[in-house]
Amino acid sequence: MTAVKLLEAKIPKNLYIEIEERVRLGLFLTESEVISSALRKAFAEEAREFLKRSIKSVGVSKKSMLNEWKRIRG
């Protein structure tokens, strides 16, 4: 298991209700799993948007990216 750190956070009541609901529905086992999943998703989306902006700012085309991907994948 990955090492974990305990983090205490204050969140709005409506978000807490959403977290509890996901656990109640069986989508997650614990509130911690809900929060960890949401954070991973948010960070991934943020990274994806950053990469899109970075690629666009240096003028890399979608076609050249796909060609490079195909070359790497073989």
Residue pairs with C-beta under 8 A, 6 or more apart in sequence:
11 19
19 31
19 34
19 35
20 31
22 28
22 34
23 29
23 30
23 31
23 33
23 34
27 34
28 34
28 37
55 65
